[in-house]
């Protein structure tokens, strides 16, 4: 059995736990209020801003035994750079405060998730970054399209009218990324690397779910 199948099986309960968070379930099926969506985008901006730097930290620590991971991260960084500006465009399009999004810290769970990913890439194992990629790409490819449609309906907008560039584009883009990640993960047979990827996936699912917990979306960007 390939390690990718093992990864899916070992972390699928964590994905289901995310989907069962009441606010996540509601967001998928009923959308968010405008204030909630603005605050969600504020958190998302910081996640996306740190996406490439975390991958760069991991790439710098990949020795030649993980050359394939290093080169995949180089390619992914090139593809993902500047995507945080798409989130800022969405914030502006829905009447949010772009300057506040840039300058104010995200929610505590997002700060914890970002901090964990830097720590894990630098101090645990560079391949742990693949757990971050896997979680974010599962969320984006499986739920992104439905979420953008649901939120657009809830706030009375059309997806194509502005405000959903990041979610809509990555819903499609990350299907391809997931296929490439599948191939890459299948090549990893080092037990320490595998353990770091599984743990990172679980932690990222957990911290992402905490964004939607009690008291979530309280950023001043919600306005």
WOJO-V464963 format. One record per residue. N is the residue number from 1. RES is the residue in three letters. SS is DSSP state (h for helix, s for strand, l for the rest). PHI is phi in whole degrees, -180 to 180 (999 if undefined). OMEGA is omega in degrees with one decimal (* if undefined). Layout:
{{N	RES	SS	PHI	OMEGA} {N	RES	SS	PHI	OMEGA}}
//
This chain:
{{1	UNK	l	999	-178.0} {2	UNK	l	-70	179.4} {3	UNK	h	-65	178.5} {4	UNK	h	-62	177.7} {5	UNK	h	-64	176.6} {6	UNK	h	-61	178.9} {7	UNK	h	-59	179.3} {8	UNK	h	-61	-176.4} {9	UNK	h	-67	-176.6} {10	UNK	h	-76	-175.5} {11	UNK	h	-122	-176.5} {12	UNK	h	-66	176.7} {13	UNK	h	-62	178.5} {14	UNK	h	-68	175.8} {15	UNK	h	-65	179.8} {16	UNK	h	-66	176.9} {17	UNK	h	-62	176.5} {18	UNK	h	-62	-177.5} {19	UNK	h	-63	-177.5} {20	UNK	h	-88	173.0} {21	UNK	l	-62	-173.2} {22	UNK	h	-51	-177.4} {23	UNK	h	-71	176.3} {24	UNK	h	-68	178.4} {25	UNK	h	-59	179.2} {26	UNK	h	-66	-179.5} {27	UNK	h	-63	-179.2} {28	UNK	h	-64	-171.7} {29	UNK	h	-99	-174.1} {30	UNK	h	-128	178.4} {31	UNK	l	84	179.1} {32	UNK	l	-132	169.5} {33	UNK	l	-71	179.0} {34	UNK	h	-61	179.7} {35	UNK	h	-63	178.6} {36	UNK	h	-65	-179.3} {37	UNK	h	-67	177.0} {38	UNK	h	-60	-179.7} {39	UNK	h	-68	175.9} {40	UNK	h	-61	178.8} {41	UNK	h	-64	176.8} {42	UNK	h	-60	176.7} {43	UNK	h	-64	-177.9} {44	UNK	h	-62	178.5} {45	UNK	h	-55	-177.6} {46	UNK	h	-71	175.5} {47	UNK	h	-61	-176.6} {48	UNK	h	-71	179.6} {49	UNK	h	-58	-175.9} {50	UNK	h	-88	-175.5} {51	UNK	h	-58	-179.3} {52	UNK	h	-69	177.2} {53	UNK	h	-59	176.7} {54	UNK	h	-64	178.3} {55	UNK	h	-64	178.8} {56	UNK	h	-66	176.2} {57	UNK	h	-59	-179.0} {58	UNK	h	-65	-179.4} {59	UNK	h	-60	-179.3} {60	UNK	h	-65	-178.0} {61	UNK	h	-101	178.2} {62	UNK	l	-81	174.6} {63	UNK	l	-80	-174.7} {64	UNK	h	-68	174.3} {65	UNK	h	-68	178.4} {66	UNK	h	-124	-178.6} {67	UNK	h	-60	179.7} {68	UNK	h	-62	176.8} {69	UNK	h	-66	-179.0} {70	UNK	h	-59	-178.3} {71	UNK	h	-69	176.0} {72	UNK	h	-65	178.3} {73	UNK	h	-67	175.3} {74	UNK	h	-56	-178.5} {75	UNK	h	-65	-178.6} {76	UNK	h	-67	177.3} {77	UNK	h	-60	179.6} {78	UNK	h	-61	-178.6} {79	UNK	h	-73	-171.1} {80	UNK	h	-97	-175.3} {81	UNK	l	-62	179.5} {82	UNK	l	75	-179.6} {83	UNK	l	-70	175.3} {84	UNK	h	-64	177.9} {85	UNK	h	-69	175.2} {86	UNK	h	-65	179.1} {87	UNK	h	-65	177.8} {88	UNK	h	-62	176.3} {89	UNK	h	-62	178.7} {90	UNK	h	-66	178.2} {91	UNK	h	-60	179.4} {92	UNK	h	-64	-176.5} {93	UNK	h	-65	179.9} {94	UNK	l	-102	173.4} {95	UNK	l	80	178.6} {96	UNK	l	-84	-177.4} {97	UNK	l	-100	-177.0} {98	UNK	h	-64	-179.2} {99	UNK	h	-64	177.7} {100	UNK	h	-66	178.1} {101	UNK	h	-61	179.7} {102	UNK	h	-69	-167.5} {103	UNK	h	-99	-176.1} {104	UNK	l	-96	-178.4} {105	UNK	l	-64	174.8} {106	UNK	l	-75	178.7} {107	UNK	l	-61	-179.1} {108	UNK	h	-58	178.0} {109	UNK	h	-58	179.8} {110	UNK	h	-71	174.6} {111	UNK	h	-59	179.3} {112	UNK	h	-66	180.0} {113	UNK	h	-65	179.3} {114	UNK	h	-63	179.8} {115	UNK	h	-61	178.1} {116	UNK	h	-61	-176.1} {117	UNK	h	-67	173.8} {118	UNK	h	-65	-179.0} {119	UNK	h	-59	-175.2} {120	UNK	h	-67	179.3} {121	UNK	h	-67	-174.8} {122	UNK	h	-91	-170.3} {123	UNK	h	-112	-177.0} {124	UNK	h	-102	177.8} {125	UNK	l	-162	-179.0} {126	UNK	h	-60	-179.6} {127	UNK	h	-70	177.1} {128	UNK	h	-60	179.2} {129	UNK	h	-60	179.9} {130	UNK	h	-69	173.5} {131	UNK	h	-68	174.8} {132	UNK	h	-62	179.8} {133	UNK	h	-61	-177.2} {134	UNK	h	-61	-178.9} {135	UNK	h	-60	-176.3} {136	UNK	h	-65	-178.8} {137	UNK	h	-77	172.1} {138	UNK	h	-63	-178.8} {139	UNK	h	-59	-176.4} {140	UNK	h	-68	-175.1} {141	UNK	h	-74	-177.4} {142	UNK	h	-84	-171.7} {143	UNK	h	-112	-170.6} {144	UNK	h	-56	-178.8} {145	UNK	h	-65	178.9} {146	UNK	h	-64	-178.8} {147	UNK	h	-65	-179.1} {148	UNK	h	-63	177.8} {149	UNK	h	-65	-178.2} {150	UNK	h	-66	-179.9} {151	UNK	h	-67	179.1} {152	UNK	h	-59	178.1} {153	UNK	h	-63	-175.8} {154	UNK	h	-65	-177.5} {155	UNK	l	-103	173.5} {156	UNK	l	71	179.2} {157	UNK	l	-123	172.5} {158	UNK	l	-98	-178.1} {159	UNK	h	-56	-176.5} {160	UNK	h	-84	-176.5} {161	UNK	h	-88	179.7} {162	UNK	l	116	178.4} {163	UNK	l	107	-175.9} {164	UNK	l	-135	-176.3} {165	UNK	h	-60	-175.7} {166	UNK	h	-67	-176.9} {167	UNK	h	-62	-176.0} {168	UNK	h	-67	-177.9} {169	UNK	h	-68	-177.0} {170	UNK	h	-77	175.3} {171	UNK	h	-60	178.1} {172	UNK	h	-87	-176.4} {173	UNK	h	-59	-173.9} {174	UNK	h	-79	170.2} {175	UNK	h	-66	177.2} {176	UNK	h	-67	179.0} {177	UNK	h	-62	-180.0} {178	UNK	h	-65	177.9} {179	UNK	h	-63	178.7} {180	UNK	h	-69	178.4} {181	UNK	h	-65	176.6} {182	UNK	h	-55	-178.9} {183	UNK	h	-63	-178.2} {184	UNK	h	-66	-176.8} {185	UNK	h	-63	178.5} {186	UNK	h	-63	-178.8} {187	UNK	l	-85	-174.6} {188	UNK	l	-92	-178.7} {189	UNK	l	-119	178.5} {190	UNK	l	-75	-175.9} {191	UNK	h	-59	-180.0} {192	UNK	h	-66	178.0} {193	UNK	h	-65	179.7} {194	UNK	h	-61	-179.8} {195	UNK	h	-62	-179.3} {196	UNK	h	-67	179.8} {197	UNK	h	-68	179.4} {198	UNK	h	-63	-179.3} {199	UNK	h	-64	-179.9} {200	UNK	h	-63	178.2} {201	UNK	h	-60	-179.6} {202	UNK	h	-63	-179.2} {203	UNK	h	-65	-179.4} {204	UNK	h	-66	174.6} {205	UNK	h	-60	-178.1} {206	UNK	h	-64	-177.2} {207	UNK	h	-66	177.6} {208	UNK	h	-64	179.3} {209	UNK	h	-65	-179.1} {210	UNK	h	-68	173.5} {211	UNK	l	-57	-171.9} {212	UNK	l	-103	-178.4} {213	UNK	l	-79	-179.3} {214	UNK	l	-59	-179.5} {215	UNK	l	83	179.9} {216	UNK	l	-70	179.5} {217	UNK	l	58	179.5} {218	UNK	l	-106	179.6} {219	UNK	l	-58	177.6} {220	UNK	h	-64	178.7} {221	UNK	h	-66	179.3} {222	UNK	h	-59	171.8} {223	UNK	l	63	*}}
//
